[in-house]
Amino acid sequence: MITNAEHLARLRDRYADASGADMFHPAFKAVAEQIFSSSDRRKWPFADVATFLDAPYRPDGLAQPLPNLAGLDVALIGVPMDLGVTNRAGARLGPRAVRNVERIGPYEHALGLAPITRLKMADVGDVPMRSRYSLDECHADIEACFTQVVQAGVIPLAVGGDHSITGSILKAVGRDRPVGMVHIDAHCDTAGTYEGSKFHHGGPFREAVLAGVLDPRRSIQIGIRGGAEYLWEFSFDSGMTVIHAEEFSKMGVEAVIRRAREVVGDGPTYVTFDVDSLDPAYAPGTGTPEVGGLSPREVLTLLRGLAGLNIVGGDVMEVAPQHDPTSNTAQVGAQMLFEILCLVALSPAMAGR
């Protein structure tokens, strides 16, 4: 048995003259080599243009008429639009708030993964919008933008913005074949047209199913609760699996993970996270808060449990920073975006790249 003195001597031999950038575990060493440019120096996380997850900035990525997405596996895209909200506005500023979060990644300790070592990704800026007033035109621009990204063979990760946005993203992602969906939210968002508009944040998934781009029988909605339940008939009639927040607590997160994996199977799957799925004690900065929600730890465990599914895109929606006095909501949103990015890195969709 090694003595204490021998153990200390080994540690001194390895670490006494090592810098903070010197790592010996192969996985940790690979991450450090990406982060530290020389010795123990690295870029200040609070300097330069803020990007999602401190990714390289490619402002020409969505330039019109020809986007520049060459060489990318993943495009991180902002969608600063909240014309579809029914309650408190402000999610248009969500992409800026999430970009400003510094302390995310680069290593995901529970999955043992640093996505930056596996993926070529960049923050390509925000969807170019023709009008700040027309909800219909905004959705046409969103669909057109994400269609270009998908056709370039790049997986999109988006931050909004209100949840109506996801309906138009799905029209791009599911254009060639309908996708399954893991949807984490307080609301099912499968209501119909109101006041002459089908583009509102309470109805994107009905619209996506009827457009033939979302397979309802491969879709699961998790964390549902609140007084709008009567609006979600379409979820049940179309064959979506709905797990209410109360059921989540009774089932336990591992059972919910098993059910989600059963529902979506091995087909192409989209992950969408609405920050109001969390209890407002954790995430007050959102337009339609509902008490009795999930905790960040529960959602982190849930997302990590989806590792290995065929993830072809994802988003984080409904961060409204002006209702977020502590910045907790933006912090949670950025962390969930990072988890979805890790799922992309582990997805069969990335095989062979």
C-alpha positions in Angstrom: 0.0 0.0 0.0 1.3 3.4 -0.9 2.2 5.6 2.0 1.0 9.2 2.5 4.5 10.5 1.8 4.7 8.5 -1.4 1.3 9.8 -2.5 2.3 13.4 -1.8 5.5 12.9 -3.7 3.6 11.7 -6.7 1.3 14.7 -6.6 4.2 17.1 -6.2 6.0 15.5 -9.1 3.1 15.9 -11.4 1.5 19.2 -10.3 4.0 21.3 -8.4 5.3 23.0 -11.5 2.1 22.6 -13.7 0.1 25.5 -14.8 -3.7 25.7 -14.6 -3.8 24.7 -18.3 -1.8 21.5 -17.8 -4.2 18.5 -17.7 -3.3 14.8 -17.7 -6.7 13.1 -18.1 -7.2 12.7 -21.9 -10.7 14.1 -21.9 -9.8 17.1 -19.7 -6.6 17.7 -21.7 -8.6 17.8 -25.0 -10.9 20.5 -23.6 -8.0 22.5 -22.1 -6.2 22.5 -25.5 -9.3 24.1 -27.0 -9.7 26.8 -24.3 -6.2 27.9 -23.5 -4.3 29.5 -26.4 -0.9 29.4 -24.6 0.2 28.4 -21.2 -2.5 29.3 -18.7 -3.9 32.2 -20.7 -7.3 32.3 -22.3 -9.7 34.8 -23.8 -11.6 36.9 -21.2 -15.1 35.4 -21.1 -16.6 38.9 -20.7 -14.7 40.5 -23.6 -15.6 41.1 -27.3 -19.0 40.4 -28.9 -21.2 38.2 -26.8 -22.2 34.9 -28.5 -24.1 31.8 -27.5 -21.8 29.6 -25.5 -18.8 31.9 -26.5 -19.0 30.3 -29.9 -17.1 31.8 -32.9 -19.0 34.7 -34.4 -19.9 34.4 -38.1 -22.0 37.5 -38.8 -22.1 36.6 -42.5 -23.7 33.3 -41.7 -27.3 34.4 -42.5 -26.4 37.1 -45.0 -28.9 37.5 -47.8 -29.3 36.3 -50.4 -26.5 33.6 -49.9 -25.8 32.4 -46.4 -22.2 31.5 -45.5 -22.5 28.3 -43.5 -19.5 26.4 -45.0 -17.8 24.0 -42.7 -20.4 24.2 -39.9 -22.0 21.3 -38.1 -24.2 23.5 -35.9 -25.5 27.1 -36.4 -26.6 29.0 -33.3 -29.3 31.4 -34.3 -31.1 34.2 -32.5 -34.8 34.9 -33.2 -35.6 38.2 -31.4 -39.3 38.2 -32.1 -42.2 38.2 -29.7 -45.2 39.5 -31.7 -47.0 36.2 -30.9 -47.3 36.6 -27.1 -50.6 36.6 -25.3 -49.5 37.9 -22.0 -46.3 39.8 -21.0 -44.0 40.8 -23.9 -40.3 41.0 -23.8 -38.9 37.7 -25.2 -37.6 39.6 -28.2 -34.7 40.5 -25.9 -34.1 36.8 -24.9 -31.3 36.1 -27.5 -29.3 39.1 -26.2 -29.8 38.0 -22.6 -28.8 34.4 -23.2 -25.8 35.5 -25.2 -24.6 37.6 -22.3 -24.4 34.6 -20.0 -20.7 33.9 -19.4 -20.5 30.8 -17.2 -21.7 28.0 -19.4 -19.6 25.0 -20.5 -17.2 24.1 -22.1 -17.4 20.7 -20.3 -20.6 18.8 -19.4 -19.6 16.8 -16.4 -22.5 14.4 -16.2 -22.2 13.4 -19.8 -18.4 13.5 -19.8 -18.4 15.7 -22.9 -17.1 18.9 -24.3 -19.1 19.6 -27.5 -16.5 22.1 -28.8 -14.1 19.1 -29.3 -16.6 17.3 -31.5 -18.5 20.0 -33.4 -17.8 22.8 -35.7 -20.2 25.5 -34.6 -20.7 29.2 -34.8 -23.1 31.9 -33.7 -24.3 33.2 -37.0 -26.4 36.1 -35.7 -30.1 36.7 -35.8 -32.7 35.8 -38.4 -33.0 38.8 -40.9 -36.6 40.2 -40.5 -38.2 42.4 -43.1 -40.8 43.9 -40.7 -40.8 44.6 -36.9 -44.7 44.8 -37.1 -45.9 42.0 -39.3 -46.2 38.6 -37.5 -47.0 36.8 -40.7 -43.9 38.2 -42.5 -41.7 37.4 -39.5 -42.8 33.8 -39.7 -42.1 33.7 -43.4 -38.6 35.0 -42.8 -38.0 32.5 -40.0 -39.1 29.6 -42.2 -37.0 30.8 -45.1 -33.9 31.3 -43.0 -34.0 27.9 -41.2 -34.8 26.2 -44.5 -31.5 27.6 -45.9 -29.6 26.3 -42.8 -31.1 22.8 -43.0 -30.6 22.6 -46.8 -26.9 23.4 -46.1 -26.7 20.3 -44.0 -26.3 22.3 -40.8 -28.2 21.5 -37.6 -29.9 24.7 -36.2 -30.1 25.6 -32.5 -32.2 28.7 -31.8 -33.0 31.1 -29.0 -36.1 33.2 -29.1 -38.3 35.0 -28.9 -41.8 33.6 -28.2 -42.7 30.0 -28.8 -44.7 30.6 -32.0 -41.2 30.7 -33.6 -40.8 26.9 -33.2 -43.7 26.2 -35.6 -41.9 27.9 -38.4 -38.5 26.3 -37.5 -40.3 22.9 -37.7 -41.5 23.6 -41.2 -37.8 23.8 -42.2 -36.5 20.9 -40.1 -39.4 18.6 -41.0 -39.8 19.7 -44.6 -38.5 16.3 -46.1 -40.0 14.1 -43.4 -42.0 14.8 -40.2 -39.9 14.8 -37.1 -40.7 13.7 -33.5 -40.5 16.2 -30.6 -39.5 16.4 -27.0 -41.3 19.5 -25.8 -40.7 20.8 -22.2 -43.2 23.5 -21.3 -46.0 24.5 -19.0 -48.3 24.7 -22.0 -49.1 22.3 -24.8 -49.3 25.2 -27.4 -51.7 23.3 -29.6 -54.6 25.8 -29.7 -56.2 27.0 -32.8 -56.5 30.4 -34.6 -57.3 33.4 -32.5 -58.3 36.9 -33.7 -57.4 36.0 -37.2 -53.9 34.7 -36.5 -52.6 31.1 -36.4 -49.1 32.5 -35.6 -49.3 32.9 -31.8 -47.3 31.2 -29.1 -50.2 29.1 -27.9 -50.5 27.2 -31.2 -47.3 26.3 -33.0 -47.5 22.6 -32.6 -51.1 22.2 -34.0 -49.9 24.2 -37.0 -46.8 22.0 -37.4 -48.8 18.8 -37.2 -51.4 20.0 -39.8 -48.5 21.2 -42.0 -47.2 17.6 -42.0 -43.8 18.4 -40.5 -44.4 17.2 -36.9 -45.5 13.6 -36.1 -47.8 13.9 -33.1 -47.5 10.2 -32.2 -43.7 10.7 -31.9 -44.2 13.8 -29.8 -44.1 14.1 -26.0 -45.0 17.2 -24.0 -43.6 17.4 -20.4 -44.3 19.7 -17.5 -47.8 20.8 -18.6 -50.0 22.6 -16.0 -52.2 25.6 -15.4 -55.6 26.9 -16.3 -55.3 26.7 -20.1 -55.7 22.9 -20.1 -59.0 23.2 -21.9 -57.2 24.7 -24.9 -55.0 21.6 -25.5 -57.6 19.2 -26.9 -55.6 18.8 -30.1 -52.7 17.3 -28.2 -54.8 14.4 -26.9 -56.8 14.0 -30.1 -53.7 13.9 -32.3 -52.0 11.3 -30.2 -49.3 13.3 -28.5 -48.1 12.0 -25.1 -48.8 14.6 -22.4 -47.1 14.4 -19.0 -48.4 17.0 -16.6 -46.1 18.5 -13.9 -48.0 16.6 -11.2 -47.5 13.3 -13.1 -43.8 14.1 -13.5 -43.5 14.3 -9.7 -45.3 11.0 -9.2 -43.5 9.1 -12.0 -40.0 10.4 -11.3 -37.6 11.7 -13.8 -36.1 8.3 -14.8 -39.6 7.0 -15.7 -40.2 10.2 -17.7 -36.9 9.7 -19.6 -37.9 6.1 -20.5 -41.3 7.2 -21.7 -39.8 10.0 -23.8 -37.3 7.6 -25.4 -40.1 5.2 -26.2 -42.3 7.9 -27.8 -39.7 9.4 -30.1 -37.8 6.2 -30.9 -34.8 6.3 -33.2 -36.3 8.7 -35.7 -35.3 12.4 -36.3 -36.3 14.4 -33.2 -36.5 18.1 -32.3 -36.0 19.3 -28.7 -37.8 22.5 -27.6 -37.5 24.0 -24.2 -39.8 26.8 -23.0 -38.4 28.4 -19.9 -41.9 28.6 -18.3 -41.7 24.9 -17.9 -39.7 25.8 -14.7 -41.4 27.0 -11.6 -41.2 30.8 -11.6 -39.3 30.6 -8.3 -36.4 29.5 -10.6 -37.2 31.4 -13.8 -39.4 34.5 -13.2 -38.3 36.1 -16.5 -40.9 34.8 -18.9 -44.2 36.0 -20.4 -46.6 33.3 -19.1 -45.3 32.0 -15.7 -47.2 29.1 -14.1 -46.6 28.1 -10.5 -46.0 24.5 -9.6 -43.3 23.8 -12.3 -40.2 21.7 -12.7 -36.9 22.5 -11.2 -33.7 23.2 -13.2 -32.1 20.0 -11.8 -35.1 17.9 -13.0 -34.9 19.3 -16.5 -31.1 18.9 -16.6 -31.5 15.2 -15.7 -34.3 14.8 -18.2 -32.2 16.3 -21.1 -29.1 14.3 -20.2 -31.3 11.2 -20.3 -32.0 11.8 -24.0 -28.3 11.3 -24.9 -28.1 9.1 -28.0 -31.4 10.1 -29.6 -31.4 11.3 -33.2 -31.5 15.0 -32.4 -31.8 17.2 -35.6 -32.4 20.6 -34.0 -33.5 22.4 -30.9 -34.3 25.7 -29.2 -34.8 27.6 -26.0 -37.8 30.0 -26.0 -39.6 32.7 -23.9 -36.7 34.2 -21.9 -37.9 37.7 -21.1 -35.1 39.5 -19.3 -37.0 42.6 -18.2 -39.0 40.3 -15.8 -35.8 38.6 -14.7 -34.2 40.8 -11.9 -31.5 38.3 -10.9 -30.7 37.1 -14.5 -31.5 33.5 -13.3 -33.8 32.9 -16.2 -31.2 33.8 -18.8 -28.7 31.6 -16.9 -31.1 28.6 -17.0 -31.9 29.3 -20.7 -28.2 29.3 -21.6 -27.6 26.1 -19.7 -30.4 24.3 -21.4 -29.1 25.4 -24.8 -25.7 23.9 -23.8 -27.4 20.6 -22.9 -29.2 20.5 -26.2 -25.9 21.2 -28.0 -24.4 18.2 -26.1 -27.3 16.1 -27.3 -26.5 17.1 -30.9 -22.9 16.2 -30.4 -24.0 12.7 -29.3 -26.7 12.3 -31.9 -26.6 9.7 -34.7 -27.3 12.7 -37.0 -23.6 13.7 -36.5 -22.3 10.2 -37.4 -19.7 10.3 -40.2 -19.1 14.1 -40.1 
